[in-house]
Every structure is written in structure tokens, then in C-alpha cells.
Amino acid sequence: MATPPSTSSSGKRLSFPSSKVSPPPHEEHPDFDPVLAGIASRILFRSGIDPISSGPLYVISAAALPDPKTTDYDRLLPYVLSCLPSDDELADSSLGGGTYSLVLFAGGRADGKTNRPPWGWILQAYYLLGRAVRKKIQRLWIVHERAWIRIILEMLQTVVSPKFRRKIIHVTDLSELSHHINICKLEIPLQVYLHDRKLCPYIQIPHPPPPLFGEPPFPHIAGQRKDEIPIVLTDCSRYLRAYGLRTEGLFRVAASKQILDIAQEAYDRRQRIRMNEFGPHVAAGLVKLYYRSLPSPIIPERIYEDLEVRFDKNNTASKEETLRILLYNTETNGGLPEDSRKLLTRHLLPLLSLVAAHEPDNKMTASNLAICISASLTRSEDIMRDTEISRGPVKLLIQWGIEEFDRLSPALPQRKSSTGIDSEKGGATVF
């Protein structure tokens, strides 16, 4: 390990000339570097509210630090510092009294290595901060501490005041951090989750909510029935609409079980994840897992025989007629259960029809998608019977629903996803 720069032998605090770093070029400027800006946004970003002062809370992810051999850290520095609040912003008393706090995730590299910045760069970064930025930090939580972080703190003992050192709180893992701040309001990078998994198999938080997976999709709250599509389904759909429709093998390629478990547990805590880090196959895997976990399956055992009759090759009813009965009639009039009809018509079929519309890119036809999803829609004590039904009538129900969805559903205006990117198929809007 490299030796840190020497400090004052007398033990007195060192003084450095005061200066300010030039801000990075504007996005429209020819010198603006989108690669460095992207790296900086992964290293340092705002996430949530400081529980102590109600000011902004920022996250530093050491796992996002690039290799110093391939990245010019001097050029990167202005982009990183621009992610922090400015002196003018901190002068605004409406922002938590002008204070802010930091959470430093020191671990997280998947390969176990650390791209430690040069020691001089770290000191330079500290001294180029505005005075208000240095003085108005309320707390610094250090999670998954590494040896190089301890060396930095030793270096800064001759630089920072004892008052600042008292603001530093060391925590072992995310479970311990949850006793200091509400981590469910925090955007935590995937690499941090993976590192934490090595230390503790589960994240335990105070007063956990009921799990989202395995609960009824439309629960009764305060005597009223909640009709919104569960947030995990809308998050996954919006992400896939914006970024995943052309992913080859979508809904067929299995996601990493460990990463899928991390995503599921986050949603069970009501914690949003940075879906772009998890990727399209995890988003599709969450959709299948949610449907597979429902306490009452989309296709309950009591309607197996009715489905076999409706999808028998000797049945003279048209595809559209069969689908309209199942998807729009009440169960007493031959339709599916109410929750099943809502989830299929308002979420699953619109989403799968969009995926099938991009079959030239993702290689997923309506038939392929139906095969991949149908096993998640049935469940009884007879596994062989479930397999028979899912491969037969349920597969046809989903396949026909994908193929006929635009004809079954009234034309809907295009809606923008949360990313601001329009769906390319207006009649198949995902709610």
C-alpha cells in the first residue's frame, strides 16, 4: 500500500492556501465530458433527507471510483465536486438550516479490489471545497470501512478540527446503518448490496413493513380497497419500456438469483432500487417472481377444467370471444377472478405485447413469452397438473392475449414513463 504524504511533525493542524475549483463545463460546452460526468454521478449523488437536520443527504460510493491508471483524476475532480451543494445553496436556511450529511460506502467492488484515488488528490479535493461545504456537514457515516479510509482519516487528523472528527460515525453494515438513518429512503448501489451480503445474509431494519411479495396485490387499507398496480410491477414495466424492450431473451434468460433476492428484499422493505444497475433480466425476473409469489395465483385450481374446455381444439368460439369472456366477465359469468383480470389487463398483457412488438431484436415471440411466464401463473398441490395446465390452456391464454391485446383494449393515448421516454406502441400502455 502506498505511503500517505507526510504531515506536520509537531502534530499541529496543517494549513493550505484557500482556493476554489473551477466548475465543470456546461453540458452544451464542447469541453464537457459526458463520461466523466457519468462517473462522478455514480461516485457522489444526493439521496434522501438528513434525519438530524432535515437537510440534504449525499452518498459517496467508493465502488464507483475508476482506475487511476485509465482515468484522469484531475479532470474528474470538478465533476465530482459539482455534485455537492454549493456555498450559495447551503446559505439557504430553508434547506435544513444550511447543513447536509454524507454516507460513505467504502466497500463494494465485486472483485474485492479498491481503486483508491491518489493521496494528493484526496487532500486537494478537501481543500478545494468551499468553506461552507466543509463547515456545514452535520454527520459522516462510514460504512464497510477499508484500510485506505482509515489512513485518510489519520492524514486528516492534522487538517480537520476535533469538532469535525466527532461528526464521523463508523458502522459495520447496512443493518447497523438502519439504526441511524432510514436506509429505505436511501439509493444504495448494487455493488454495496453485494458487499454487504458477504458480511450479513439479510438486512434487518427496525419496524419492517409487511412484505410486498406474497401479499394480495390490491389490499384493503382503512376499509378501502387499493386499486393501484403494485409499485414493483410499475417500476419494472417503466424501466423495461424505456431500456429493455430490445434485450435478447427478455423473460427467458434467468437473472442472478443473488441479485434477484437483493432486489426482492429491497422492495419488501419498500426501498426503491437503481434499476439501471440491476438490468433488464432482473426487472423481468422480478415480474415473474411477483406473480409466482401471489397468495392466490392468477389461474387458481378451481378454473382449470373450465380453461381446458375453453381452449379445447373443438371449441368453436373465436380467440377474441374467448379472451373477452375470461378477461372482462366476472368469475360468476365465466371470467377469471377479479384480481387476475386487473393484473392481466392493466399490467402483464400490455407489457408482454410491447416486448413481442420488438421480437426482431429480442427474439421473443408471443408464443415464447407465454411459455416463459405461464408457469408463474399457476399453483396447486398437484405440480404435475399445474405443469399440464400452464403448458396448455394458460400458455394459449397468454399468447392469444398478447396477440389480440390491441383489439381487446380501447386505443389509449401514449403515456410517458417515469424516464420521460414514450412507449413505441400506443395501444399497449403499461399502468
N, C-alpha and C positions, 0 to 999 in steps of 0.2 A: 504494500500500500504506500502511496506517495506520502512524503512528509509534509505537514502543513507549514505555511510560512511562519517565520519566527515572530514572536510578539515581544512586547516590552519586558525586559528582564527585571524591571523594578516592580512589575505587577500592576502598574498604573494603566488606566484606560488609554488606548491609542487614539490619536486624533487624526482625521483625514480632511482634506480640503472639501468644502461643500460644493457640489455641482449638481446639475440636472442632466438627465439623459434626454437626448432628442427623441421625440415620439417617432414611431414608425411611419413610413409614407402612407398617405391615404390610399384606399383601395383602388382608386382610379389613377393613381400616380404610376408612371412607368417603372419606378424602382420598387414598387410594392411586391413583396414575395409571398404568394399565397401558401407556399409550402411551409415557410417559417411561421406564418400566421396560424396555420393549422396545427403545427407542433405546439406553439405557445398556448393555443386554446385547449389543448389536451393536458398541458402541464399545469395550467393555472386557470381556474374558472369559478364564477360565482355560483353558489348553490345553497339556497335557503337563507334563513334568518338566524343571527346570533341569539341564542336563548338568554344571554345575560343582558345585553344592551338593546336588543331588537334591531341592531344594525345588520349590515350585510355579512354573510358568511362565505368565505372563499376556501376552495380546495386546491391543494398542491399535490400532484401525483408524480412521485419520483419515477414510477414505472414508465412514464411518458418521456423521460429525458432521453434525447437522442445520443448516439455515439459521438463523442468529441472528435473522433478521427474522420468522421464523414460530415459533420455539421459545424458551421462557423458559429460558435457560441457568442462571439462579439456582435455579429449581425442579428442573432436570435434575441439578445438581451432586450432591445427596445420593444419587441413584440410581446415578450413575457411581462415586462413591467407595465405595459399599457393595459394589461388585464386587471390590474389592481385599481382601486379607486384613486382618483386624483386628489390633490390638496383641496381643490375647489369643491369637489364632491363631499369630502369629509368636513368641510366648513359648513355644509348644510345641516343645521341642527335637526331637521326633520328625519334624517337618516340615523335613527338610533343614537342621537346625541353626537353624531360625527365619529363614532367608533366602528370598528369591524373586528372580526376574528378569523383565524385560519385553522384549517385542519390539514396537517401534512401526513400523507400516506407514504411512508419511507420505503416500504417493500413493494412487491408486486410483479417484478419481472418473471415471466414464465420460465426462463432458462436459469433463474437464480442469480444472474449477474446484475451488476449495477453500473449504469452509465453515469458515473459521478462527474459533475462539471469540474473544471479546473479550480483549485483553491482560490486563486486570484480573482477568478470570475465571480465566485460566491461573495467575496468581500466587496468587489466592485458593485455588484447588484445591490448589496445592502446600502452602500454609501450613495448610490445614485437615486435611492428612494427619496421622495420628498419628506421634509421634516414631519409633516402631519401624518403621513403614511406610517412612519416609524413610531411616532409617539402615540398614535391613537389605536394601535392594535390592543384589543381587550384580552384575548386569550389565544394561545397557540397550542393546539392539541397535536401531539406527535404520536402516530400510530404505526406499529410494526417497525420500531426503531432499528436502525442498522448502525454498524460501526462508524461509517463515514459521517453519519449525522451526529454521533457523539463527539467526533473530532471537531466538527464545525462548531458545536456548542462550546467546546473547550476554547477554540480560537476566539469566539465572540465574547468570552468572559472578560477580555481586556478591552472590549469595544463597547458593549452594551451595558446599560445600567443594571444594578441589582434589582431595580423595580421591574425591568423587562423580564429578567430571569424568573421572577416569581409568577409571571404570566404563563409560563410554559408548563403544560400538563402532559405527562407521559402515560400512555395507555397501551395495553398489550395487544388487544384485538378489537374487532367491531362490537362484540358483545359488551366489553367494558366501556367502549366509547358511548354506547347507547345509554349508559347511566349518567353521562354528562350532557349529551345533546340528543335530540330526536333524530336518529340516523334515517328514519323513514322519510324525512324531508330532504335528505342529502342525496345528491347524484354521486354514486360510487362507481368508479371504473371497474370493468370486468376483471382486469389483472389484480386489482386489490381484493376482490372477492375470492379469486383463485388462491392468492397468497394466504388470505385469512383461513381458507379451507384447510390448509396444511396445519394450522395451529389449533383449529377447533372445527369439528364436523358440522356444527349448527350455530347460527347466530341467535342468541337469546336476548330478547328485549323486554323491558318492563311493560307489563299490561298489554300483551299481544292481542290483536283483534281476532275475531273468528276467521279461519282460513277462507280464502276466496275459492280455491279449488276444492271440490267435493261438497259445496253448498248449493242450494237451489239458485237458479240464475235470476229469478225475479222474486226476491224475498219480500215479506210483509214488514214494513217499518212504520212504527207508530200507528198501526191499524190500517195503513195504506199499502197497496201493492206497488212495488217499484218496477217500472217497465223499461228502464234504460238497459241497453245491452251491457253486460259486464265489461269493466274497463280493460281487462286483459285482452278481450276479443277486439275491442275497438282500437287499442294501441297496436296490436299485431296487424290488423287489417290496414290501418293507415300507413304503417311502415311498409308493408308489402306492396300496397298500391303505389307508393312513391318510389320504392327502391328494389323491390323483389320480384316483380312480375316476369322478368326475363331470366331469372335464375334457373339454370337447368336442373331438373329433378326436384323442383319445389313440391313439397308434401310427400315426395318419395324418398329422398335422401334423409337418413336419420341424423339428427343433431347429436352432439356430445351429451351423454347422459349427465355428466357432472355439471356442465354449463346449463343444461335444461333444468336441473334441480335447483341451481342457484337462482335462475330466473323465476321459477315457480315459487320458491320460498320468499323472494323479494315481493312478488305480488300478494302472497299470503299475508305479508306484513303491511300491505298497502303501500309498497315502496315502488315508485316508477324506476325503470332501468333505462340505460342509454342503449336503446335498441340497435343503433348503428354499430355498436361494438359486439353485439351478440350475433347479428347477421340474420339473413332470410330463413335459413334452415331452422334456427332456434325459434323464430317467430312462428313458422309453420308448425313446428313441434309443440309449441305452447297451445296453439289452436286445437290440435289433435288431443293433447293431454287434457285440456279443459273439458272437451266433450266426453272423453273417456272417463273423467272423474265425476261427472254429474251423478248425484244420488239417484235420480231416476233417468235412465238412458233415453236418448232421443227416440229410439224404437223399443218400447217396452215389450216384454214377452207376450203380453196378452193380445197383441195385434199381429203376431207372427203369422197365424193361419190366414187372417184377412189379407195380409200382404201377398201371401202365396197365391191366393185366389185372384187378386187384382193384377198381378204380374204374370199370371199363367199365360202361356202362348196361345191358348184357346180363347182367352178373353177378347171380346170384340171391341172393347172401349178404346178410344184413341189415347195417345200419350197425354195430350192436353187435358182431356176429360179426366183421366186417372189422377193426374197431378193436381188438378183443381179440387177434386174431392178430398184428397189427402192433405193438401196444404191450406185450403181455405174453409173447409167444412169443420164443424165442431166434431168432437170424438163421437158423440151420440149419433151423428149423421155420417159416420164413415171416415172422418178425418183423423189426423194424428192428435195427440194430446196438445193442449194449448201452448205450453212452454216449447214443445218441439216445433210447432208451426211458427212461432215467433222467431226462434233461433234460426231455423232453416230459411225463412223468407226474408228476414231482416239482417242476417249475417252470413251464414255459411254458403248458401247458394249464390248470393251476389258476389261474394269473394271468389268462389271457385269459378264462376263464369268469367270473371276478369282474368284469372290465371289461364283458363282454357283459351281465351281470346289471344293469348301470347304463345300459343303452342309452337309456332315455328322457332321461337327462341328457347323456351323452357322444356320443350319435348313432352309436355304433359297434356294429353287429350282429355276430353270429358270422361272417357272410359277409364283412363289411367288414374285420374283424380278420384273417381268414385271407388276404385279398388283400394286406393291408399287411405281413404277416410272412412269407409263403411264399417271397418272393424271397430272404430272408436264410437260407433253409434248404437251398438247392441251389447247387452249384458244380461245374463241369467245364470242359474246354477248349472245349466247344461251347456258346456263350452262347445261341444260338437254341434249342437243345434244353433248356437249363436253363429258359428262359422258358416254353417249351411245358409242361414238367413242373410248374413252380411254379404256373402258372395253371390247370392241370387237376387231376391226382391229388393234388398236395401241398396245393393250396387246399382240396380236399374233405376230405383227411385232417385238416387243422387245424380246418376248420369243423365237421365231424362230431365231432371230439374235444372242441371247446368245447360243442357242444350236448348231447353224451352223457356229459360227464365225470362228473357226479354219479352216473349209473347205472353207470359203469365202475369208479369208485373207491369203496371202502367208506366209509361215513359216518365222518367224522373229527370229534373234538371241536373246538370253536372254540379257536384259539390267539391269544394277544395278540401283536401286532407289537412291535418294539423301542420304539415310541412309546407302548405301552400301550393302543392302540385296537383293538378287536375287528374282525375281518372280519365283514361282514354276511351272508356265505354260508358256513355252517359246513362244508359238504361239499367246499369248494374251497380248502383251506388251502394257502398258499404256504410251502414249506420253504426 
